[in-house]
Amino acid sequence: MEIILKPHDPKWAEEFAIHKANLELILTGIPILSIEHVGSTSIPDLLAKPVIDIDIVIDPSNFFETYTALTNHKYKHIGECHIPGRHSFFQPDSDENGNPWRRGEKRRNTYVVYKDCPSLRNHRDVKRVLMEDVELRKEYAETKRMLVEDKGIDDLEEYAKGKNEIVNKILKKAGWTDEELLQAGKVDFY
């Protein structure tokens, strides 16, 4: 699968807002804590795969209600995918890889995450640090560009592993301990 990186597009925030409003309607009456735009498309001036990543933050006790509402609206539950406390869902009308069938529709990854899970902390900390630190944001973008353009990586798992060093540097700046980084290294978070 080819990995495509694009310069930041301000329309990504608008797309997220549309999806967030739709999710709020789908989840009406369910006590969700927040719906957050995460991942590289949420960070201005950052090179990104043009995929909108969305975290629906809940208390674990509300998972069944949230799951039912999403699947009733044709979201496809993929499971935790080796990331405890984070359930992945493909958008409605997508193929077995999560790619949309409708022409012109962009892919999005929707996650239902438990309020205190490490994945949520990871998403928030990476975003916060990259929003604050221009030089680290440039270094992260250059690492991504180098993996795709210079090394020709076209496998998402290999791409994610190639970013481990820079992601660890970002999380270290966010205050993660060596032990927390070791535990995170056992899981592909970002």
Secondary structure, DSSP 4 states (H G I P E B T S, - for coil): -----B---THHHHHHHHHHHHHHHHTTTS---EEEEESGGGSTT--B-S-EEEEEEE-GGGHHHHHHHHHHTTPEEEE-TT-TTEEEEEPSSB-TTS-BSSTTPPPEEEEEEETT-HHHHHHHHHHHHHHH-HHHHHHHHHHHHIIIIIS----HHHHHHHTHHHHHHHHHHTT--HHHHHHHHTS---
